[in-house]
């Protein structure tokens, strides 16, 4: 559901062009205790309630998401929501980390990354349905994050034609 909302939001913004080649794949060394599920060009990792979505985005989308984040403000005085923005570097992977924490009226945590990786750009979202989580196991593997080109098509050998029979 969250992934579908994210994709709809990008399409509504007109940011659905691809900088990467269709058929490209997100690759990361999956942390211990996580399961990976490929969905189109993106990759989803799960461990308990924690869901990590690694979605390739083009440069224009990266700029739009960054601009939206720069315009962020405290949503409501009744919410104790804070946001921390830091520049991150994981080997050849670099970008910006956005950590959102809320204590009232209900606990909430969400971490997002806008990353430049070998092969393109990735928007990563970590969310545990309001539960607290530790992003360290994911961060320890972000240096392995990349966008791989499409696999070359395999050559299919045509089936032998049946011999013509003469009647």
Secondary structure, DSSP 8 states (H G I E B T S, - for coil): -HHHHHHHHHHHTT----SS-TT-EEE----TT-EEEEETTEEEEEETTEEEEEEEE-HHHHHHHHHHHHT-----TTS-EEEEEEEEEETTEEEEEEEEEE-SSS-EEEEEEEEEEBTEEEEEEEE-TT-----HHHHTTGGG-EEE-------------------
